[in-house]
Amino acid sequence: MKTRPILHPPIQVSHLYYRLTRVLVWGGITRYYKISGLDGFDQLPKPGTPAIFIGNHQNGMMDPMPFCGFVPQQIHWLTRADVFWNPVARHILYGYNQLPVYRQRDRVDSLRERNDVIFDVCVDRMHAGAAMGIFPEGNHNPFPSLRGLKGGLAEMLARAARRHASLKDIQLVPIGLDYEDYVDWRRRFRVRAGAAIPFADLLQDDGSIDKPALNARVREAFQNIMVDLQPEEAQPYLHPAMRAARTTEMSPEDWATFSAQVRRWESQWSDESWAGRVKEAFDAWDKAWKAAGQNGRPEAWGLHPNAIRPNKSWIRWIRPLTWLANLPSLPTETFVRRFVNKTIKKAEFIPTMRLGYGILLFPVSWVILSGLAGLLAPDGWGWMAAGAMWVWGEGGSRWHAWAESHMHDRRDAIDGHAFWHGSSHEAVRKAWAHYLEVVNN
């Protein structure tokens, strides 16, 4: 066991560091992904309301970013304790509302007592008006489904109610994260906020909470705002149909219909006859697709020929201008991309590291270029030249990202048209149409 000090983080609701950096987080995530919707965010609790925001966990350390960038409140997170031992790091982490949580692997003495101190701080911060962020699955998994829920959320709610009676009214708000392709740059990303989950009636006389009942409510709430393909055995067979439905592009009304369809799939899977037909149709399509070279992706094909995306041919003519606009950011972009691709092996951490480095390095590179432009400008034009360079860097990077989104759509349009109308795709097309017919009937 290691002898370490028992940390007592301050009771705070917000911090200047978080406030100053939040704009960088927002800028980074809106540059990396095409945000196709923030559904239900107009109904979020007002800042200063004790709240716990819970989310599905699919994309490594990227998943906290939308919470920090889009939720009005400053979010407080539990982070592994070993990064807090350095006093400078601890000061910075406290500034970003991070709280240490101790794990068995940390090999410190008095593990339970240490975590009791931290959890009491969490509760006291919420009593002061703070908002916590928790991923109740405990860890991440790239597949779009909700795994088993851990006990941390239930323990936090029960502790809050025991310590401060007023916290029986904590707003427990689910946030659903829906990535079209969480690794690829400028793919669609939709975030859905659900209604607050009631839990006060589940608190018991002994100060505990009915965990199974709470987990059932949390799971039901998540199913209304995220893709939850179940059961696990069915996931590989239903995933292509889900992708073809393009969930990140659905209006709230269409999403409600589709999420009900996903629940029907789960209940239908117990029908061995239906499940057998789905497996057979999937295998036939998969075999034909592999024989054809696995070209294209279900999002490009859609569910029927009328789902082919519009061919945005005009984007080709302005593409050279977007490359020119991105010129100040190109060296940094190239460095980040190559460094991350070389050093990060797990796909679910690639966007995390690209975004993390980009949040820091892009603004730094623009500041340096702006300073050089100001120094090299004629007398009296320094500030104007520096400002123009910053606008070129920031604005050009965003325009380049906007153009890349349209290029993705154009590629999908070409792919979709070839798939539904090309003679070379006839076998795959027939197998795909049959697979969708079986899945959706």
C-alpha positions in Angstrom: 0.0 0.0 0.0 1.2 3.5 -0.8 1.0 6.3 1.8 -0.7 9.3 0.2 -2.5 12.3 1.6 -6.2 12.2 1.9 -7.5 14.8 -0.5 -10.3 17.3 0.4 -11.4 19.1 -2.8 -13.1 22.5 -2.2 -16.8 22.9 -2.3 -17.4 24.9 -5.5 -20.1 25.2 -8.2 -18.1 26.8 -10.9 -14.5 27.8 -11.7 -12.8 30.4 -14.0 -10.6 27.8 -15.7 -13.7 25.8 -16.8 -15.4 29.0 -18.0 -12.5 30.2 -20.0 -11.8 26.8 -21.7 -15.4 25.9 -22.4 -15.4 27.9 -25.7 -12.4 25.8 -26.8 -14.2 22.6 -26.1 -17.3 23.8 -27.9 -15.1 24.9 -30.9 -13.3 21.6 -31.0 -16.3 19.3 -30.9 -18.3 21.4 -33.5 -15.2 21.4 -35.7 -14.6 17.7 -35.5 -18.3 16.5 -35.9 -21.2 17.9 -37.8 -23.7 18.5 -35.1 -27.0 17.5 -36.6 -29.2 18.3 -33.5 -29.3 19.1 -29.8 -32.8 17.7 -29.1 -34.5 18.5 -25.8 -31.7 20.9 -24.6 -34.3 23.7 -24.2 -35.8 21.8 -21.3 -32.6 21.3 -19.3 -32.5 22.5 -15.7 -31.4 26.0 -15.2 -27.9 26.7 -14.0 -27.7 26.5 -10.2 -30.1 23.6 -10.0 -28.7 20.5 -8.3 -28.5 17.9 -11.1 -26.8 14.8 -12.2 -26.4 14.4 -16.0 -26.0 10.8 -17.1 -24.9 9.6 -20.5 -24.3 6.4 -22.6 -20.6 5.8 -23.0 -19.5 4.8 -26.5 -16.6 7.0 -27.5 -13.8 6.9 -24.9 -12.8 10.2 -23.3 -14.7 12.0 -26.1 -18.1 11.5 -24.5 -17.7 14.1 -21.7 -17.0 16.8 -24.3 -20.6 17.3 -25.4 -21.7 17.6 -21.8 -19.0 20.3 -21.2 -19.6 22.1 -24.5 -23.4 22.1 -24.8 -24.9 21.8 -21.2 -25.2 25.3 -19.7 -24.1 24.2 -16.2 -20.5 23.5 -15.4 -20.2 19.7 -15.1 -18.3 18.0 -12.2 -16.6 14.7 -13.0 -14.9 11.9 -11.0 -11.4 11.2 -12.3 -8.8 8.6 -11.4 -7.0 9.7 -8.3 -3.4 9.0 -9.4 -3.3 12.2 -11.6 -4.0 14.3 -8.5 -0.8 13.6 -6.6 1.2 16.4 -8.3 0.2 19.7 -6.6 0.2 21.7 -9.9 -1.9 19.0 -11.7 -4.2 18.9 -8.7 -4.7 22.7 -8.8 -5.5 22.6 -12.6 -7.9 19.6 -12.2 -9.8 21.3 -9.4 -10.1 24.3 -11.7 -11.9 22.0 -14.2 -14.3 20.6 -11.5 -12.5 17.2 -11.5 -12.7 15.1 -8.3 -10.4 12.1 -7.5 -11.9 8.7 -7.2 -9.8 5.9 -5.8 -9.6 2.4 -7.4 -8.1 -0.9 -6.2 -5.3 -0.5 -8.7 -4.2 2.7 -6.9 -3.1 0.6 -4.0 -3.6 3.3 -1.4 -4.6 2.8 2.3 -8.1 3.5 3.6 -9.7 3.2 0.1 -13.3 3.3 1.3 -12.7 6.2 3.7 -11.0 8.2 1.0 -13.9 7.7 -1.4 -16.4 8.6 1.3 -14.7 12.0 1.6 -14.9 12.5 -2.2 -18.5 11.4 -2.5 -19.5 13.7 0.4 -17.8 16.5 -1.5 -19.9 15.6 -4.6 -23.1 15.8 -2.6 -22.1 19.0 -0.9 -21.3 20.6 -4.3 -24.7 19.6 -5.6 -26.3 21.0 -2.5 -24.6 24.3 -3.3 -26.1 24.1 -6.9 -23.5 22.1 -8.9 -24.2 19.5 -11.6 -22.4 16.1 -11.6 -21.7 14.1 -14.7 -21.8 10.3 -14.5 -21.6 7.4 -17.1 -23.6 4.7 -15.2 -22.3 1.9 -17.5 -18.9 2.4 -15.8 -16.7 2.1 -18.9 -17.1 2.6 -22.6 -17.9 0.3 -25.5 -17.9 1.4 -29.2 -21.1 -0.5 -30.0 -24.4 1.5 -29.9 -26.0 -0.3 -27.0 -26.5 0.2 -23.3 -24.6 -2.3 -21.2 -25.2 -3.3 -17.6 -25.5 -0.3 -15.2 -23.1 -0.1 -12.2 -24.1 0.8 -8.7 -22.4 4.2 -8.5 -25.3 6.3 -9.5 -27.7 4.6 -7.1 -25.2 5.1 -4.2 -24.7 8.8 -5.1 -28.5 9.4 -5.1 -29.0 7.6 -1.8 -26.0 9.4 -0.2 -27.3 12.8 -1.4 -30.8 12.2 0.1 -29.3 11.0 3.4 -26.9 14.0 3.7 -29.3 16.7 2.5 -33.0 16.1 2.5 -33.6 18.8 -0.2 -31.5 16.7 -2.6 -34.4 14.2 -3.0 -35.3 16.6 -5.8 -32.1 16.3 -7.7 -32.7 16.6 -11.4 -31.5 13.3 -12.9 -31.2 14.1 -16.6 -30.2 11.5 -19.3 -28.2 12.5 -22.3 -28.1 10.3 -25.3 -25.0 10.4 -27.6 -25.6 9.2 -31.2 -22.5 9.0 -33.5 -22.9 8.3 -37.2 -19.2 7.3 -37.3 -17.4 8.3 -34.1 -13.9 8.0 -35.6 -14.2 9.7 -39.0 -13.9 13.5 -39.2 -17.0 15.6 -39.9 -19.5 12.8 -39.6 -22.9 13.5 -38.1 -23.4 13.6 -34.4 -26.7 14.1 -32.6 -27.3 14.6 -28.9 -30.6 14.1 -27.2 -31.6 15.2 -23.7 -34.4 13.3 -22.0 -36.9 14.3 -19.3 -35.6 14.2 -15.7 -35.9 10.7 -14.1 -37.9 10.6 -10.8 -36.3 8.6 -8.0 -37.5 10.0 -4.7 -40.2 7.3 -4.4 -37.4 4.6 -4.6 -35.6 5.8 -1.5 -36.1 3.4 1.4 -36.4 3.9 5.2 -32.9 2.6 5.9 -31.3 5.3 3.7 -30.7 3.0 0.7 -32.4 3.1 -2.7 -34.1 0.3 -4.7 -31.3 -0.2 -7.2 -33.1 -2.6 -9.6 -36.1 -0.3 -9.9 -33.8 2.7 -10.4 -31.8 0.9 -13.1 -35.0 -0.1 -14.9 -36.1 3.6 -15.0 -32.7 4.7 -16.2 -32.6 2.1 -18.9 -36.1 3.0 -20.1 -35.1 6.7 -20.2 -32.0 6.0 -22.2 -33.9 3.9 -24.7 -35.9 7.0 -25.5 -32.8 9.0 -26.5 -30.1 6.6 -27.7 -29.7 3.6 -30.0 -29.9 0.5 -27.7 -29.6 -2.6 -29.9 -30.6 -5.6 -27.7 -30.1 -8.4 -27.0 -26.4 -8.8 -27.4 -26.8 -11.8 -29.7 -28.9 -9.8 -32.1 -26.6 -6.8 -32.3 -24.4 -7.9 -35.3 -27.5 -8.8 -37.3 -29.5 -5.6 -36.7 -26.7 -3.1 -36.8 -26.6 -2.6 -40.6 -30.4 -1.9 -40.6 -29.9 0.6 -37.9 -27.1 2.4 -39.7 -29.2 2.6 -42.9 -32.0 4.3 -41.0 -29.6 7.3 -40.4 -30.6 7.9 -36.8 -28.5 11.0 -36.5 -30.6 12.7 -39.1 -34.0 11.9 -37.6 -36.4 14.6 -36.4 -37.7 14.0 -32.8 -40.9 12.6 -34.3 -39.1 10.2 -36.6 -36.8 9.2 -33.8 -39.7 8.3 -31.5 -41.0 6.0 -34.2 -37.7 4.4 -34.8 -36.8 3.9 -31.1 -40.1 2.1 -30.7 -39.0 -0.1 -33.7 -35.8 -0.9 -31.9 -37.7 -2.1 -28.9 -39.9 -4.3 -31.1 -36.7 -5.8 -32.5 -35.6 -6.7 -29.0 -38.9 -8.4 -28.2 -39.2 -10.1 -31.6 -35.7 -11.7 -31.2 -37.2 -14.1 -28.7 -39.3 -15.5 -31.6 -36.8 -18.1 -33.0 -38.6 -18.2 -36.3 -38.2 -14.4 -36.9 -34.6 -14.4 -35.5 -33.7 -17.3 -37.8 -35.0 -15.4 -40.9 -33.1 -12.3 -39.9 -29.9 -14.3 -39.5 -30.4 -16.1 -42.8 -31.1 -12.8 -44.7 -28.1 -11.1 -43.0 -25.8 -13.9 -44.0 -26.9 -13.8 -47.6 -26.4 -10.1 -47.8 -23.0 -10.3 -46.0 -21.8 -13.0 -48.3 -22.8 -11.0 -51.4 -21.3 -7.8 -50.0 -18.0 -9.4 -49.3 -18.0 -11.0 -52.7 -18.5 -7.5 -54.2 -15.5 -6.1 -52.2 -17.4 -4.6 -49.3 -17.8 -1.3 -51.1 -19.9 1.5 -49.6 -21.7 1.8 -46.3 -25.4 1.4 -45.2 -25.7 5.1 -44.4 -25.1 5.9 -48.1 -27.6 3.3 -49.3 -30.5 4.1 -46.9 -33.6 1.9 -46.7 -34.8 2.3 -50.2 -33.8 3.9 -53.6 -35.6 7.2 -52.7 -33.2 7.6 -49.8 -30.2 8.4 -52.0 -28.6 11.7 -50.9 -28.7 14.7 -53.1 -25.6 14.9 -55.3 -23.9 18.2 -54.2 -21.8 18.6 -57.3 -21.3 22.3 -56.6 -18.9 21.4 -53.7 -16.3 20.3 -56.2 -16.0 23.8 -57.6 -15.3 25.5 -54.2 -13.1 22.8 -52.8 -9.8 24.5 -53.9 -11.0 27.6 -52.0 -11.6 25.6 -48.9 -8.1 24.2 -49.1 -6.7 27.7 -49.3 -8.9 28.8 -46.4 -7.5 25.9 -44.3 -3.8 26.7 -45.1 -2.9 28.3 -41.7 -4.3 25.2 -40.0 -2.8 22.6 -42.3 0.6 22.1 -40.6 -1.1 21.5 -37.2 -3.8 19.4 -38.7 -1.3 17.2 -40.5 0.8 16.8 -37.3 -2.1 15.9 -35.1 -3.5 13.4 -37.6 -0.2 11.6 -38.2 0.9 11.6 -34.5 -2.5 10.2 -33.3 -2.6 7.6 -36.0 0.9 6.5 -35.1 0.5 6.4 -31.4 -3.2 5.5 -30.7 -4.2 1.9 -31.5 -7.8 1.7 -30.2 -10.3 3.3 -32.6 -12.5 4.7 -29.7 -9.6 6.9 -28.5 -8.6 8.3 -31.9 -11.2 11.1 -32.0 -10.5 11.8 -28.3 -6.8 12.5 -28.9 -7.4 14.3 -32.2 -9.9 16.6 -30.5 -7.8 17.0 -27.4 -4.6 18.0 -29.2 -6.6 20.1 -31.6 -8.3 22.1 -28.9 -4.9 23.2 -27.6 -2.7 23.3 -30.7 -5.0 25.0 -33.3 -5.5 28.2 -31.2 -1.8 28.2 -30.3 -0.8 28.0 -33.9 -3.2 30.8 -34.9 -1.7 33.0 -32.1 1.8 32.4 -33.4 0.9 33.1 -37.0 -1.1 36.2 -35.9 2.0 37.4 -34.0 4.2 36.8 -37.0 1.8 38.6 -39.3 1.7 41.6 -37.0 5.5 41.8 -36.7 5.9 41.6 -40.5 3.2 44.0 -41.4 4.0 47.6 -42.4 4.0 50.3 -39.7 0.5 51.0 -38.5 -1.0 47.8 -39.9 0.3 45.3 -37.3 -2.9 44.8 -35.3 -5.0 44.6 -38.5 -2.7 42.0 -40.0 -2.7 40.0 -36.8 -6.5 40.1 -36.6 -6.8 39.1 -40.3 -4.5 36.1 -39.7 -6.6 35.0 -36.8 -9.8 35.2 -38.8 -8.1 33.3 -41.6 -7.1 30.5 -39.2 -10.3 30.2 -37.3 -12.8 31.0 -40.1 -10.9 29.0 -42.7 -10.7 26.0 -40.5 -14.5 26.0 -40.0 -15.2 26.6 -43.7 -12.9 23.7 -44.6 -14.8 21.5 -42.0 -18.2 22.6 -43.5 -17.0 21.7 -47.0 -15.8 18.3 -45.8 -19.3 17.5 -44.5 -20.7 18.2 -47.9 -18.0 16.1 -49.6 -19.1 13.2 -47.4 -22.7 13.7 -48.6 -21.5 13.8 -52.2 -19.5 10.6 -51.9 -22.6 9.0 -50.3 -24.8 10.2 -53.1 -22.4 8.6 -55.7 -22.2 5.4 -53.7 -26.0 5.3 -53.2 -26.8 5.8 -56.8 -24.3 3.2 -57.9 -25.7 0.8 -55.3 -29.4 1.1 -56.2 -29.0 1.5 -60.0 -25.6 0.0 -61.0 -25.8 -3.3 -62.8 -22.6 -4.6 -60.9 -24.4 -4.3 -57.6 -27.5 -6.3 -58.5 -26.7 -9.3 -56.3 -25.8 -7.2 -53.3 -28.9 -4.9 -53.9 -31.3 -7.8 -54.0 -29.8 -9.4 -50.8 -29.9 -6.0 -49.1 -33.5 -5.3 -50.0 -34.5 -8.8 -48.8 -32.6 -8.3 -45.5 -34.4 -5.0 -44.8 -37.8 -6.5 -45.7 -37.2 -9.3 -43.2 -35.9 -7.1 -40.4 -38.7 -4.6 -40.7 -41.6 -7.1 -40.9 
